[in-house]
Amino acid sequence: MGLLVGSPQWEAGSLLLTIDLTAAVLLEAVECGVGMIVSYHPAIFQPLPRLTDADPKQRIVLEAARRGIAIYSPHTALDAAQGGINDWIAEGLGDGDIRALEPAPTLPVNEQCKLVTFCPADAVDRLRSALATVGAGRIGDYELCSFELTGTGTFLGGSTTNPAVGRRGALERVDEVRLEMVCGESSLALAVTTLREFHPYEEPPIEIYRLQPRPARQVGAGRRIVLDRRQPLAVIVERIKRRLGVSGVRVAVAGTTRRYRTIGVCAGAGGALRAAATAQDCELFLTGEMRHHDVLAAQADGCTVVLAGHTNTERGYLKILKKRLQRSLTELQVTVSRKDADPLHAM
């Protein structure tokens, strides 16, 4: 979600971390004089056609803006990131291999396209250097990255052409080098212009390929952990309760499995990942809440479901986030809200 209220130019000497931005949390922020609220759940989730004091959500946003308090929400990014909420939950289940249930495809901005041309060998270095000056050929911290392949090119120039090699009106065969360089989308037009300028041919051959994002195993929605050793349900449940700091969870047991090894995890409401978990042979699926019929569907697929409460699967991570932010933002004071709480209570 990112920055929801405020400006990147606003100054903040302190941050307040919360799961939900309620009126009580906003009042706490005002009393503590914080400059930014980091709210895991977005204060603005659905598009707002207008911003008035017509309902509590809008009143909170308006008051924060009036007070000069920025609001930032890291919601989905914090779920998907390596070392984020879902990794924190999965690591509490025991030693094992952890990966994303739905890996997020990523592509560095400098590697969105591949630019290809063909030229004589004596022009390769000049072309590569020229293209590098406009951003082509950058891979990570490396520059001037390219690939060369030699071969034979052919052409037959018309009566108005002026070939740099050979003559017009005859089929020519030329020893050429295929030169490939990656390029960012924003640099592509300038790279093509530069290629035309520095290429020795009257009509330089140009090929552009869009590159596909690469799945990142450790980044994405949910987590799938394969424990080093199978564990009884009672042991796994105790680990869950200890990790989340809760006294109880709800369990829908499926099949005859008595010891579990492959577990799917999704903080919050995980119904959307239930099918992905069962498709990847998860014997148990841990989330905060799921619709009744999603629970039945998981059971039918032989997957035991553990429901720990929506914000119960999220709130415990705030203290981890606080430590991470304090290490990175040493000049800021970072605190966890004392007014933020699960709105549901057992009776």
N, C-alpha and C positions, 0 to 999 in steps of 0.2 A: 504493500500500500504506500509506504513512504510518508512524506510530510503532508499532513492533512490541513493543518492550520498554521499560519505564520509565514515567515520568510527566511531563506537561508542567511540573510544578513542580520537577523535578530540575534542578540547575544543571550546566552544562558549560562549562569554560573552553577546551576544545579539541575538534576534530573530526578523525576519521580516515576518509578516503575509501577505499573498496575496491569491487571488482566482486563478489567472493565473500567471505563471512565464513567463513573456515576457522579451524581451531584455531591455526594459525600467526599469522594476522591478529589473532585475539583476544589471543594472548600478546603480540604487538607493542603492542596497545592498552593492555594492562595495564602493560607495561614503560614505556610513554610517558606513562601517567597520563591518558589522554584520557577525557572524560566522555560522549562519544557516538560511535558508529560509524555512518557513513552507508554502507550496503551496497546497491549497485545491485540485485543479486539478493537477494530477500527471504530472510532467515534462517528465517522461517516462511512457507512457501508453501502447503502443504496444511493443512487444519484438523487440529489436534492434540486428540484426545480426552483426553489427559493429558500432563503434562510431567514426565518422569523422566530418569534418566541411562542409559536403555536403549540409546541410539544416539548417534553423534557429534553430529548436528544438535541434539538435545535437550540434550546436555551443554554445547554452546556457549552456547545460550540461557540455561540455568540458571546457568552460570558468569558470564555477562555481568550477569545480574540480581543475583547474589550480590555482584559487585564494584561494583554501582551504575552500570554502563555502559549507557546507553540505546542502542537499536538502531533506526535509521530507514531505511526503504527507499523511494526515489523512483521505483521501476522504471518502471511504465507511464506515469506522469506525465512523467518525463524523456524517454521516447521520443516522446510526443505533443506536448509543449510546443514553442512557437516558440522557436528558439534551442537546442533540446535535441539529443540524440544524433543523430537522423536528419537534422536540418538541418545539423549539423556535418559529417556524412559527405557529404551532397549538395553542400554548398558547396565541398568539396574536389575535386569532379568538373569544375569550371569554371563560368564565368558562364552564367546562364540563369534561367528562371522556375521557382520551386520552390513546390509546394503539397502538401498531404497526400494520400496515396493514398485514405484513408478519412477524410474530414473529420469531426471530432468535433462532434456537435450540442451547442450550449451555450445556456443561457437564464439571464439574470440572475435572482437570487432575488426581486427586487422586481417582475419582469415575468412571472410564471408564469401569471397569470390576467388576464382583462379583466372588469371589473365595469361593467354597463350599467344605467341607469335612465332614466325619462322623467318630467319634471316641468315646472311652469310656469316661464317665463323668470325671474321674480322670485325663484325659489328656487335657481337654479343656483349662484350664488356661495356661498351658505351651505352647500349640499351639498358642493361641491368642497372648500371649506376644511375642513369637518368630516371628510371622508374622508381628506384629506391628513394630518390629525393622527394617523391610525392606520396610516399607511404607504402609502396608495393614491396613485397618480400620481407615483411616483418613477422617473425614467429617468436612469440615470447620476448626474450631479451636479445634475440638474434636479428641482425639486419642483413640485407643483400642475399637472402635465401632464394635459391632458384633451382631449377632442374634443367639440364641440357640433354638433348638426344639428337644425334646426327642422322641425316637421311637425305633423300633426293626429292627436290621439288620440281614441278613443271609449270610452265606457263606459255601462252601464245598471245602476244600483244597485238592489239588492233592498230589500225593505220594512224591513230592520233596519239598512241602511247610513246613514252620515252623510257624504256627499261634501263635500270641501273646496271643490269647484267644481261649480256646477249643482245639480240636485235629484235625489232618488231617484225611481225609477219611470219615468224618461224617458231616451231615448238622447241622450247629450250628446256634443258635439264640442268639443274643447279644443285651443287652440294650446299645443304642448309643445316642449320641448327634449330631445333625446336626449343624455345625458351619459355619456361613456365614460372610464374610468380603469383603468390597469393596477394590479395588486395581487399581492403575494406570497402563496403558499399559506398560510404561517403567519399572515398578517394577515387572511385572507379572512373568517373567522367574525366577527371584531371589526368589520371593514368593513361587513358586512351588517347587524350590529346597529346600527352608527352611522348607516347609511343609513336604516334604519327610524325611528330616533329623530329625525333632522333632516328627513326628507321630509314635506312638508305633506299628503300623501294618507293616507287611512285604510288603504289597502292599496297600498303603493308597488310599482310594477313593478320586478322585479329579474331581470336576466339575467347568467349567469356563463359565460364561455367559457374553456376551457383553451387556452393558447397553445402552439404547437409550438416545439421547440428550433430554433435557427438554425445551419446548418452553418458552421463557421469554417474558411475556406480554408487558413489557415496552421497549424491545430492539428488533430491527429488521428494515426491510425496510418500509419506509413510515409511516404515522400515520393516525389513524381514530379517530376523535373527535366527541363525541355526546354532543352537547351544552345543558346546563341546560334549556335553553328556545329557542324556534324557533325564527329565526330572518329573516327579509326581505333581499333580495339579496343586496339591496342598502347599508344596514348597514354592511353586511359581506364584501362587496367590500371596503367600507371606512376603515374597520378594517385592511384589507389586505394591502391597500395602506399606511396606517399609520405604520404598522409593518415593511413593506419592504422599506419604504421611497421612494415610486414611485408616480408619478402623475397620472398614468393611467394603466389599465389592459385591456385585451381582454376577452370577455365573450361570450360563446356559450350556450344560455339558452335552456333547454330541458323540455318538459312536461308542466304541468300547475302549478307546485309547485310555490308558492309565498313566502313561509317562509321555511327556511332550518334549519335542526337540525343536521343531520349526514353528516360530511364532511371528505373527504379523502385529504391527503396532501402528496406531494412528492417534495422535492427541486430539482432544475435542470430540467432534462428531465424525465418526469414521465410516459411516455407511457407504460412502462413495468408493471406498477402497476395499470393501468386503469381498467383492468378486475377484479383484486382483489378488487378494490374500489367498483365497481358496484355489484360484487358478495356479498359484505358485506353491501349492501343497502345504500351506500353513495349517497346522493341526489345532492351533489356538489363535484367536484374534483378540487383542486388547485395544480397547478404545474407551472414550468417555461415555458416549451415548450412541444408540442406534435405534432406528424404528423397529417396532415389534416384528414386522414382516421381514425385515432384513435379518433379524436374529433367527427367525425360523428358517430363512433361506440358507444361512450359514450352517445351522444344525443339519439341514437336509444334505448339505455338501460334506458333512462329517467334520465340521470345524467347531470346536468349543469357543464360546464367546465370553469374554470378561469385560464387564462395564464398570468403570470406576468413578463415573461422574464427570461431566464435561470439563468444568474448570479445575477439578481435582487433578486431571492429567496435565494441566498447564501451569498452575500457580506455583508449584514447587520449583519450577525452573527459574523464577524471577531472581532468586538468590544467586544462581549460577550466572545469569545475565548481568547482575550487579557487579560481580567480581570481574567479568570479562570487560565490561565498560570501564570500570575503574582502572584496569591495567592499561587500556588504550587511551582513556581521557583523564589523565592524571590530574589535570587542573580543575576538574569538575567534581562536585559532590553528588554522589548517586545514592538514592535511598529507595527502599521498597515501601509502597503504601501500606499504612496500617488500617486504612478504612476499606480497602479492597477485600471482598469476601464472597464466598459462594452464596447466592441468594436462597438456595434450598437447604433446608435443615430437616433431619429425621426427628420424628416425635414418637 
